[in-house]
Amino acid sequence: MLKRFLAVLSVLSALVVGGTLHADDAAKPAITNTIQSQLDALILDDFDQAFTYASPMIQGMFGTPQNFGTMVSRGYPMVHRPADVSFLDLRSIGGRLYQKVQISDVEGRIHHLDYEMIQSPNGWKINGVQLLKTPQVSV
């Protein structure tokens, strides 16, 4: 029994990098679909539809799709009008799932964002977005 426990612990330790554990890849397609669907709605200024992908907590914070849309367009212009979107790692940090997304804005600047995701009875919902520092590349 101890050997089995140590083997599991060893595997888990190998997966942990910098305090993060890579999440189950089975959830990734549904999570990325939720994020992409919200981005697609935002591009069309369909804030009613975009609001449906937000968690109940986010919906409660902003109250209406219009308030939510105003916050996104002013606070996250790269999300409102992305030029290119790439889905990077899905990670579990402190028991929460985060999907890292790379977005290029219309001016060609690259932004990295962490989307906190929660599962609801109606599928995956976005529970928050954090703009991450993008590593600078020197030439």
C-alpha positions as CSV (number, residue, x, y, z in Angstrom):
1,M,0.0,0.0,0.0
2,L,2.8,2.4,0.9
3,K,4.6,1.6,-2.4
4,R,1.4,2.5,-4.4
5,F,1.0,5.7,-2.4
6,L,4.6,6.7,-3.1
7,A,4.2,5.9,-6.8
8,V,1.1,8.1,-7.1
9,L,2.9,10.8,-5.1
10,S,5.8,10.6,-7.5
11,V,3.6,10.9,-10.5
12,L,1.8,13.9,-9.0
13,S,5.1,15.5,-8.1
14,A,6.3,15.1,-11.7
15,L,3.2,16.8,-13.0
16,V,3.5,19.8,-10.6
17,V,5.5,22.6,-12.1
18,G,5.8,25.9,-10.3
19,G,2.8,25.1,-8.1
20,T,0.5,24.3,-11.0
21,L,-0.9,21.0,-12.0
22,H,-2.0,20.5,-15.6
23,A,-5.7,19.9,-15.7
24,D,-7.5,17.0,-17.4
25,D,-7.4,17.6,-21.1
26,A,-10.9,16.1,-21.5
27,A,-12.4,19.4,-20.3
28,K,-10.3,21.5,-22.6
29,P,-12.5,21.4,-25.7
30,A,-15.6,22.4,-23.8
31,I,-13.7,25.2,-22.0
32,T,-12.1,26.6,-25.2
33,N,-15.5,26.4,-26.9
34,T,-17.0,28.6,-24.1
35,I,-14.3,31.2,-24.3
36,Q,-14.3,31.2,-28.2
37,S,-18.1,31.5,-28.2
38,Q,-17.9,34.5,-25.9
39,L,-15.2,36.1,-28.0
40,D,-17.3,35.6,-31.1
41,A,-20.3,37.3,-29.5
42,L,-18.1,40.2,-28.3
43,I,-16.8,40.8,-31.8
44,L,-20.4,41.2,-33.0
45,D,-21.2,43.5,-30.0
46,D,-23.8,40.8,-29.0
47,F,-23.4,41.5,-25.3
48,D,-26.6,39.6,-24.4
49,Q,-25.1,36.4,-25.8
50,A,-21.6,37.1,-24.4
51,F,-23.1,37.6,-21.0
52,T,-24.5,34.0,-21.1
53,Y,-21.0,32.6,-20.9
54,A,-20.2,34.5,-17.7
55,S,-20.6,32.8,-14.3
56,P,-23.5,33.7,-12.0
57,M,-20.9,35.7,-9.9
58,I,-19.8,37.8,-12.8
59,Q,-23.4,38.3,-13.9
60,G,-24.3,39.5,-10.4
61,M,-21.3,41.9,-10.4
62,F,-22.4,43.6,-13.6
63,G,-26.1,43.1,-13.5
64,T,-26.9,43.6,-17.2
65,P,-25.3,42.6,-20.4
66,Q,-24.8,46.2,-21.3
67,N,-22.8,46.9,-18.2
68,F,-20.7,43.8,-18.9
69,G,-20.2,44.9,-22.5
70,T,-19.0,48.3,-21.4
71,M,-16.5,46.8,-19.0
72,V,-15.1,44.5,-21.6
73,S,-14.8,47.2,-24.3
74,R,-13.2,49.6,-22.0
75,G,-11.1,47.3,-19.8
76,Y,-10.2,44.5,-22.2
77,P,-10.2,46.0,-25.7
78,M,-8.0,43.1,-26.9
79,V,-10.8,40.7,-25.9
80,H,-13.5,42.9,-27.4
81,R,-11.7,43.1,-30.8
82,P,-9.1,40.3,-31.0
83,A,-7.1,39.9,-34.2
84,D,-5.9,36.4,-33.3
85,V,-6.6,33.9,-30.5
86,S,-4.6,30.9,-29.4
87,F,-5.5,28.6,-26.5
88,L,-2.5,27.6,-24.5
89,D,-2.3,25.5,-21.2
90,L,-5.3,24.5,-19.2
91,R,-4.1,24.4,-15.6
92,S,-5.4,23.7,-12.1
93,I,-4.1,26.1,-9.5
94,G,-5.3,25.9,-6.0
95,G,-8.2,23.7,-7.0
96,R,-9.4,26.2,-9.7
97,L,-9.2,25.7,-13.5
98,Y,-7.5,28.4,-15.6
99,Q,-7.3,28.4,-19.4
100,K,-4.3,30.5,-20.6
101,V,-5.2,32.4,-23.8
102,Q,-2.9,34.4,-26.1
103,I,-4.6,37.2,-27.9
104,S,-3.1,39.5,-30.5
105,D,-4.9,42.8,-30.7
106,V,-5.6,44.8,-33.9
107,E,-2.2,46.6,-33.5
108,G,-0.3,43.3,-33.4
109,R,0.5,43.4,-29.6
110,I,0.4,40.1,-27.9
111,H,-1.5,39.7,-24.6
112,H,-1.7,36.7,-22.3
113,L,-4.8,36.2,-20.2
114,D,-5.9,33.6,-17.6
115,Y,-9.6,32.7,-17.8
116,E,-10.9,31.2,-14.6
117,M,-13.5,28.5,-15.5
118,I,-16.2,26.9,-13.4
119,Q,-18.5,24.1,-14.3
120,S,-22.2,24.8,-13.9
121,P,-25.3,22.8,-14.6
122,N,-25.4,24.7,-17.9
123,G,-21.8,23.9,-18.9
124,W,-18.5,25.7,-18.4
125,K,-18.7,29.4,-17.4
126,I,-16.1,32.2,-17.3
127,N,-15.6,33.2,-13.6
128,G,-13.0,35.9,-14.2
129,V,-10.2,37.0,-16.6
130,Q,-6.8,38.2,-15.5
131,L,-4.4,40.0,-17.8
132,L,-0.9,38.4,-17.3
133,K,2.4,40.0,-17.8
134,T,3.7,39.1,-21.3
135,P,7.3,38.2,-21.4
136,Q,9.4,40.7,-23.3
137,V,11.5,39.3,-26.1
138,S,14.7,41.1,-26.9
139,V,16.6,41.1,-30.2
